[in-house]
Amino acid sequence: MSVSDETAVSEGIILSDAAAEKVKSLLEQEGRDDLALRVAVQPGGCSGLRYQLFFDERSLDGDVVKDFDGVKVVTDRMSAPYLGGASIDFVDTIEKQGFTIDNPNATGSCACGDSFN
């Protein structure tokens, strides 16, 4: 791992206030307080890599964990270098609703916006 990789991992993911509130709301609906928001990068999609966001109760060896006002965000050690400095937001407009990821590490994405490289 290079120095720039270590910096990206240490910066980790940034969760906006709107995204943290939405995650809290979803966790309340689940009725569980033992879950974290896991953000991962998996092979797939038009551009080669795709994001996965899901609730997880597991703790994996090498996980990078950050707390945002009571919301735990977890990234596995293989995904962390791809997500250093990435911002997760939640938008709720007439045109679109959902989580968005602004990733400075992505060099390109597909037209549908579901994958990146």
C-alpha positions as CSV (number, residue, x, y, z in Angstrom):
1,M,0.0,0.0,0.0
2,S,1.4,3.4,-1.0
3,V,1.4,6.5,1.1
4,S,-1.5,7.9,-1.0
5,D,-3.5,4.7,-0.5
6,E,-2.9,5.0,3.3
7,T,-4.2,8.6,3.2
8,A,-7.3,7.6,1.2
9,V,-8.1,4.8,3.6
10,S,-7.6,7.1,6.7
11,E,-9.9,9.7,5.2
12,G,-12.5,7.1,4.7
13,I,-16.1,7.8,3.7
14,I,-17.9,11.0,4.4
15,L,-21.6,10.7,5.3
16,S,-23.8,13.8,4.9
17,D,-26.2,14.8,7.6
18,A,-29.1,14.0,5.3
19,A,-27.7,10.5,4.6
20,A,-27.1,9.9,8.3
21,E,-30.7,10.9,9.1
22,K,-32.1,8.6,6.4
23,V,-30.0,5.7,7.7
24,K,-31.2,6.4,11.2
25,S,-34.8,6.4,9.9
26,L,-34.3,3.1,8.1
27,L,-32.7,1.5,11.1
28,E,-35.6,2.6,13.3
29,Q,-38.0,0.9,10.8
30,E,-35.9,-2.3,11.0
31,G,-36.2,-2.1,14.8
32,R,-32.5,-2.9,15.3
33,D,-29.7,-0.9,16.8
34,D,-27.0,-3.5,16.1
35,L,-26.6,-2.9,12.4
36,A,-24.1,-0.7,10.5
37,L,-24.3,0.7,7.0
38,R,-21.8,-1.4,5.0
39,V,-20.4,0.3,1.9
40,A,-18.6,-2.0,-0.5
41,V,-17.2,-2.1,-4.0
42,Q,-17.9,-5.2,-6.0
43,P,-16.9,-6.2,-9.5
44,G,-19.8,-5.6,-12.0
45,G,-21.7,-3.1,-13.9
46,C,-20.8,-1.5,-17.3
47,S,-17.7,0.2,-16.0
48,G,-16.2,-2.7,-14.0
49,L,-17.0,-1.8,-10.4
50,R,-20.3,-1.2,-8.6
51,Y,-21.2,0.1,-5.1
52,Q,-23.2,-1.9,-2.6
53,L,-24.9,-0.3,0.4
54,F,-26.6,-2.6,2.9
55,F,-27.1,-3.1,6.6
56,D,-24.8,-5.5,8.2
57,E,-24.3,-6.9,11.7
58,R,-21.0,-8.6,10.9
59,S,-17.6,-7.3,11.9
60,L,-14.9,-8.5,9.4
61,D,-11.2,-8.5,10.0
62,G,-9.7,-5.3,8.6
63,D,-13.0,-3.3,8.6
64,V,-12.7,0.5,8.6
65,V,-15.4,1.8,10.9
66,K,-16.5,5.5,11.2
67,D,-19.3,6.9,13.4
68,F,-21.5,9.7,12.1
69,D,-23.7,10.9,15.0
70,G,-24.5,7.4,16.0
71,V,-24.6,5.9,12.6
72,K,-21.8,3.4,12.0
73,V,-20.4,3.2,8.5
74,V,-18.3,0.1,7.8
75,T,-16.0,-0.6,4.8
76,D,-14.1,-3.8,4.2
77,R,-10.4,-3.5,3.8
78,M,-10.5,-4.4,0.0
79,S,-13.1,-1.7,-0.7
80,A,-11.6,1.0,1.5
81,P,-8.9,2.2,-1.0
82,Y,-11.6,2.7,-3.7
83,L,-13.8,4.7,-1.3
84,G,-11.3,7.0,0.5
85,G,-12.8,10.6,0.5
86,A,-16.1,9.4,-1.1
87,S,-19.1,11.4,0.0
88,I,-22.5,9.7,0.5
89,D,-25.6,11.9,0.4
90,F,-29.3,11.3,0.4
91,V,-31.5,13.2,-2.1
92,D,-35.2,13.4,-2.1
93,T,-36.5,15.5,-5.0
94,I,-39.4,15.2,-7.5
95,E,-36.9,13.8,-10.0
96,K,-34.9,11.4,-7.8
97,Q,-34.8,9.8,-4.4
98,G,-32.0,7.7,-3.0
99,F,-28.4,7.6,-1.9
100,T,-25.7,9.2,-4.1
101,I,-22.0,8.6,-4.0
102,D,-19.5,11.3,-5.1
103,N,-16.2,9.4,-5.4
104,P,-13.0,11.3,-6.2
105,N,-11.3,7.9,-6.9
106,A,-13.7,7.1,-9.8
107,T,-12.0,7.9,-13.2
108,G,-15.2,7.2,-15.1
109,S,-18.8,5.9,-14.9
110,C,-21.4,4.4,-17.1
111,A,-24.3,6.3,-18.5
112,C,-26.8,4.8,-16.0
113,G,-24.6,5.9,-13.1
114,D,-24.6,2.5,-11.4
115,S,-21.0,1.6,-11.9
116,F,-17.6,3.2,-12.1
117,N,-13.9,2.5,-12.8
